[in-house]
Amino acid sequence: MRGERERVKEREREREREREREREKEREREREREREREREREREKKKKKKKKKKKKKKKKKKKRERDNFE
């Protein structure tokens, strides 16, 4: 009987270790998702900054009135 209890406890410990590994994997996936969201926010900020830059307007040359010799 004693050996059976020890085996049951060992199986339970192994299950708990497996659950903990799964939780850790999920935490790591969540961290990676958060990093990706942050990268995306940074890309958006850069795009907005680029859009804010104004282009210089070209000055139009004034047409000179020519004297018409008729």
C-alpha positions in Angstrom: 0.0 0.0 0.0 2.8 2.4 0.9 4.4 2.0 -2.6 1.1 2.8 -4.3 0.6 6.0 -2.3 4.1 7.1 -3.3 3.5 6.4 -6.9 0.2 8.4 -6.8 1.9 11.3 -5.1 4.7 11.2 -7.7 2.2 11.2 -10.5 0.5 14.2 -9.0 3.8 16.0 -8.6 4.6 15.3 -12.3 1.2 16.6 -13.3 1.7 19.8 -11.3 5.2 20.3 -12.9 3.6 19.9 -16.4 0.9 22.4 -15.5 3.5 24.9 -14.3 5.5 24.4 -17.6 2.3 25.1 -19.6 1.6 28.3 -17.5 5.2 29.5 -18.1 4.8 28.9 -21.9 1.6 30.9 -21.8 3.2 33.7 -19.9 6.1 33.8 -22.5 3.6 33.9 -25.4 1.8 36.8 -23.7 5.1 38.7 -23.2 5.9 38.2 -26.9 2.5 39.5 -27.9 3.0 42.5 -25.7 6.4 43.2 -27.3 4.8 42.9 -30.8 2.1 45.4 -29.8 4.8 47.8 -28.6 6.7 47.5 -31.8 3.5 48.2 -33.8 2.8 51.3 -31.6 6.4 52.5 -32.4 5.9 52.0 -36.1 2.6 54.0 -36.0 4.3 56.8 -34.1 7.1 57.0 -36.8 4.5 57.0 -39.6 2.6 59.9 -37.9 5.9 61.9 -37.5 6.6 61.4 -41.2 3.2 62.6 -42.1 3.6 65.8 -40.1 6.6 66.9 -42.2 5.5 69.7 -44.5 6.8 70.0 -48.0 8.4 73.3 -49.0 6.2 75.1 -51.5 7.9 76.1 -54.8 7.8 79.8 -55.5 6.1 80.6 -58.7 8.1 82.7 -61.1 6.5 86.0 -62.0 5.9 86.5 -65.7 7.4 89.6 -67.0 5.3 91.8 -69.2 7.0 92.3 -72.5 6.8 95.4 -74.4 5.0 94.7 -77.7 6.5 96.6 -80.5 3.9 96.8 -83.2 
